[in-house]
Amino acid sequence: MAPPAFLAEVARGDARIADRCRDFPHPLSTRLIRDNQVIDVEDLSIRNMVENRRLARAVSDASRRELRSMLEHKAAWYGRTLVAVDRWFPSSKLFHGRDVNAARNVLAAGPAES
């Protein structure tokens, strides 16, 4: 007995979304590497972030590991520098605007790490 038609349609939609999630890091990582000589990233513990029930779905869907591995590979390929700031660096705790200041602090800590 064949599955109902709506199940096949749902499966096609899920496959399309999965393909887009898999393909998204490629052009983004290429653009970041071509436009910048040095890229500073924060080395986060994704495993611990997934244990937080409020963050789990957003963190799992973001495909951060694929983007990081592509950035590492393409940085070596194009002769760029990728600096990973230590996960214990208090990037979001130094000032009040947590996300913006975390990005500023990671950018400032990048040269110190390399």
C-alpha positions as CSV (number, residue, x, y, z in Angstrom):
1,M,0.0,0.0,0.0
2,A,1.4,3.4,-1.0
3,P,1.7,6.2,1.5
4,P,-0.8,9.0,1.2
5,A,0.1,11.8,-1.2
6,F,0.4,14.5,1.5
7,L,3.2,12.5,3.2
8,A,5.3,12.5,0.0
9,E,4.7,16.2,-0.3
10,V,5.8,16.8,3.3
11,A,8.9,14.6,2.7
12,R,9.8,16.7,-0.4
13,G,9.4,19.9,1.6
14,D,11.6,18.5,4.4
15,A,14.3,17.5,1.8
16,R,14.3,20.9,0.2
17,I,14.8,22.6,3.6
18,A,17.6,20.1,4.5
19,D,19.3,20.9,1.2
20,R,19.2,24.6,1.8
21,C,20.6,24.2,5.3
22,R,23.4,22.1,4.0
23,D,24.2,24.5,1.1
24,F,24.0,27.7,3.0
25,P,27.5,27.7,4.6
26,H,29.3,27.3,1.3
27,P,28.7,30.8,-0.2
28,L,28.8,32.5,3.2
29,S,32.2,31.0,4.1
30,T,33.6,31.8,0.6
31,R,32.4,35.4,0.9
32,L,33.8,35.8,4.4
33,I,37.2,34.4,3.4
34,R,37.5,36.4,0.2
35,D,36.5,39.7,1.8
36,N,38.7,39.5,5.0
37,Q,42.4,38.8,5.7
38,V,41.8,37.7,9.3
39,I,38.6,36.2,10.7
40,D,38.0,35.9,14.5
41,V,35.6,33.3,15.7
42,E,34.6,32.3,19.2
43,D,35.2,28.7,20.1
44,L,31.8,27.8,21.7
45,S,30.8,24.6,23.4
46,I,27.8,23.7,21.2
47,R,27.2,20.5,23.3
48,N,26.5,22.6,26.4
49,M,24.4,25.0,24.5
50,V,22.1,22.2,23.2
51,E,21.5,21.1,26.8
52,N,19.7,24.4,27.4
53,R,16.1,23.8,26.5
54,R,15.5,27.4,25.3
55,L,18.5,27.4,23.0
56,A,18.5,23.8,21.8
57,R,16.4,24.1,18.6
58,A,18.1,27.3,17.4
59,V,21.6,26.0,18.1
60,S,20.9,22.7,16.4
61,D,19.4,24.3,13.3
62,A,22.3,26.7,12.7
63,S,24.9,24.3,11.3
64,R,27.7,26.1,13.1
65,R,30.1,23.2,12.9
66,E,29.9,23.0,9.1
67,L,30.5,26.7,8.8
68,R,33.5,26.6,11.1
69,S,35.0,23.6,9.3
70,M,34.5,25.3,5.9
71,L,36.0,28.5,7.2
72,E,39.1,26.6,8.4
73,H,39.5,24.8,5.1
74,K,39.0,27.9,2.9
75,A,41.2,30.1,5.1
76,A,44.0,27.6,4.5
77,W,43.2,27.4,0.8
78,Y,43.1,31.2,0.3
79,G,46.0,31.9,2.7
80,R,43.9,33.8,5.2
81,T,44.1,33.7,9.0
82,L,41.3,32.2,11.1
83,V,41.7,32.8,14.8
84,A,39.6,30.9,17.4
85,V,39.2,32.9,20.6
86,D,39.1,30.6,23.7
87,R,35.6,29.6,24.9
88,W,36.4,30.8,28.4
89,F,37.2,34.4,27.3
90,P,34.4,36.5,28.9
91,S,33.3,38.1,25.6
92,S,29.7,38.8,26.6
93,K,30.4,39.7,30.2
94,L,32.7,42.7,29.8
95,F,30.0,45.2,29.0
96,H,26.2,45.5,28.9
97,G,25.0,45.1,25.2
98,R,25.8,41.3,25.3
99,D,25.7,40.3,21.6
100,V,27.2,43.4,20.1
101,N,29.9,43.7,22.8
102,A,30.7,40.0,22.6
103,A,31.4,40.5,18.9
104,R,33.6,43.5,19.7
105,N,35.4,41.6,22.4
106,V,36.1,38.6,20.2
107,L,37.4,41.0,17.5
108,A,39.7,42.6,20.0
109,A,40.9,39.3,21.5
110,G,41.6,37.8,18.1
111,P,45.1,39.4,17.6
112,A,46.0,38.4,21.2
113,E,45.3,34.7,20.4
114,S,47.3,34.6,17.2
